[in-house]
């Protein structure tokens, strides 16, 4: 089997004696969108935090491009090419859109690289070019989410992790956000996507993993999982035939 860009094997994570993840294994191939779906509390955010180095694994291994990063400090993981856009947008409200984007490029100050990444960000989310000199606080919630995702791409990551990108967003803007995510993946960036909006996530993803109480209970091609009776009944509100 050809090594994936991201490989997780038997990962276990706990907080204060409580087990958040148990024996989780997954693969993310380069240039694909991988969805992690499941109910609130299933362990999805804990998995992203473990990959980012924000929490430590009790057992198991996390390998990025063949290198074991399981116990690597978070700042070194960022420099390896992993970016994490957490839930809740967290843009710098008083800074302009332009300055927010440049702050995302702090690990690489090469002017040519910055411009290339700005152009890619505007290709993914054209509205940001129009809002370039506006303060982030004046953007709508959906536009702030686009900015947060675009800022995450400014370091030139090979793996971009997105935590609940559609949470709290006006429904009319969600298709624009997902169009941007697909555009980012089309440039060769691997996207690991955590979502409670299961339908949207499975439509966008190439592969998907369903988490339940800290374990992977189902995985496969995203298009196949959309039609799986378990997924339909548990997450899409469609009763099994």
Secondary structure, 3 states (H helix, E strand, C coil): CCCCCEEEEEEEEEECCEEEEEEEEEEECCCCEEEEECCCCCCHHHHHHHHHCCCCCCEEEEEECCEECCCCCHHHHHHHCEEEECCCCCCCCCCEHHHHHHHCCCCCCCHHHHHHHHHHHHHHCCHHHHCCCCEHHHCCHHHHHHHHHHHHHCCCCCEEEEECCCCCCCHHHHHHHHHHHHHHHHCCCEEEEEECCHHHHHHHCCEEEEEECCEEEEEEEHHHHHCCHHHHHHHCCCCCC
